[in-house]
Amino acid sequence: MITFTVFGEPVAQGRPRASTQGGFVRMYDPEKSKDYKDYVRLAAAEHAPAALLEGPIGMVLTVYRTIPKAISKSPKKAALAEAGQIVPTTKPDVDNYLKGVKDALKGVIWKDDSQVVEVFARKRYSARPRIEVKIKEYSQ
């Protein structure tokens, strides 16, 4: 099993942007998403296997977002949020975080993110924002 943490405020995968260049449409990642993927690659590289994983893969992703000020003003609510009893139901969606992390790990942990056949992803609040990633070769 490969386990690592990406510290700092998580960034969800942004919508692709388009520009026209020489009469052709060119799609590209928003700058913020691109920079965050580079950061995830850097964090994952320390835990990369000697050879890229090739078979089916299972993945667990836990996204810890900063506790909003409206909640953190109340110590009782902040404690509930930290304990996972109050969870983020606002945007961005958990799958947008997942998409960015999967894209970033291509060529670092696995050959292609289509190898990921099983995923468990969740959003939580924490005073220490981060993304925790667990990857294992899939077995039934």
C-alpha positions in Angstrom: 0.0 0.0 0.0 1.2 3.5 -0.9 0.2 6.2 1.6 1.0 9.9 1.5 -0.3 13.3 2.5 -0.4 16.5 0.5 -0.3 19.4 3.0 -2.0 22.7 2.5 -5.4 23.9 1.3 -6.8 21.3 -1.2 -7.5 22.6 -4.7 -10.2 21.0 -6.9 -9.7 20.3 -10.6 -11.0 23.4 -12.4 -13.0 23.5 -15.6 -10.8 23.2 -18.6 -10.2 26.5 -20.4 -10.1 27.0 -24.2 -8.2 29.4 -26.4 -7.9 29.8 -30.1 -4.4 29.6 -31.6 -3.9 29.7 -35.4 -7.5 28.9 -36.0 -7.5 25.8 -33.8 -9.1 25.5 -30.4 -6.6 24.6 -27.6 -7.8 23.2 -24.3 -5.7 23.8 -21.1 -5.8 23.5 -17.3 -6.5 26.6 -15.2 -3.2 27.8 -13.6 -4.3 27.1 -10.1 -5.2 23.4 -10.9 -2.0 23.0 -12.9 0.1 24.3 -10.0 -1.6 22.1 -7.5 -1.2 19.0 -9.7 2.6 19.7 -9.7 2.5 20.0 -5.9 0.7 16.6 -5.6 3.3 15.0 -8.0 6.1 16.3 -5.9 4.5 14.9 -2.7 3.8 11.5 -4.4 7.2 11.2 -5.9 8.7 10.5 -2.5 6.5 7.4 -2.2 6.5 6.3 -5.8 7.2 2.6 -6.5 10.3 1.5 -8.4 8.1 0.7 -11.4 4.8 2.2 -12.2 1.8 0.2 -11.1 0.2 -1.5 -14.1 -2.8 -3.5 -12.9 -6.1 -2.4 -11.4 -5.9 0.0 -8.5 -8.0 0.9 -5.5 -7.8 4.3 -3.9 -9.0 6.1 -0.8 -8.9 9.9 -0.8 -9.7 12.0 2.2 -9.9 15.8 1.7 -9.5 18.0 4.8 -10.7 21.5 4.1 -10.2 24.5 6.4 -13.0 25.0 9.0 -15.1 28.0 7.8 -15.1 31.1 10.1 -18.8 30.7 10.7 -18.1 27.3 12.3 -14.8 28.1 13.9 -16.2 31.0 15.9 -18.1 28.5 18.1 -15.6 26.1 19.9 -18.4 23.5 20.2 -19.1 23.5 16.5 -15.4 23.6 15.6 -14.8 20.5 17.8 -17.8 18.7 16.0 -16.3 19.7 12.6 -12.8 18.4 13.6 -14.4 15.1 14.8 -16.2 14.7 11.5 -19.7 15.2 12.8 -20.1 18.4 10.7 -19.0 17.8 7.1 -18.6 20.1 4.1 -21.6 20.1 1.9 -20.5 23.1 -0.2 -18.7 23.2 -3.5 -16.3 22.0 -4.8 -17.6 18.5 -5.2 -15.4 15.7 -3.8 -15.0 14.2 -7.3 -13.3 17.4 -8.5 -10.6 16.9 -5.9 -10.4 13.2 -6.9 -10.0 14.1 -10.6 -7.1 16.5 -10.0 -5.2 14.0 -7.8 -5.8 11.1 -10.2 -4.5 13.2 -13.1 -1.4 14.2 -11.1 -0.5 10.6 -10.2 -0.3 9.5 -13.9 3.3 8.7 -14.6 4.3 8.9 -10.9 2.4 6.1 -9.3 0.6 4.4 -12.2 0.6 4.4 -16.0 -2.9 5.8 -16.5 -5.7 6.9 -14.2 -8.1 4.5 -16.0 -6.4 1.8 -13.9 -8.3 3.1 -10.9 -11.2 0.7 -10.6 -12.3 1.3 -7.0 -12.5 4.6 -5.1 -13.6 5.9 -1.7 -13.5 9.7 -1.4 -14.7 12.0 1.3 -14.5 15.6 2.4 -14.0 16.6 6.0 -13.0 19.8 8.0 -9.8 20.2 9.8 -7.6 22.9 11.4 -4.8 21.4 9.3 -6.0 21.3 5.6 -4.6 18.5 3.5 -5.4 15.6 1.3 -4.6 12.0 2.4 -4.1 9.4 -0.3 -4.0 5.6 0.0 -3.4 3.5 -3.0 -3.3 -0.3 -3.3 -3.2 -2.8 -6.0 -6.7 -4.0 -6.4 -7.8 -7.5 -5.3 -11.3 -8.7 -5.0 
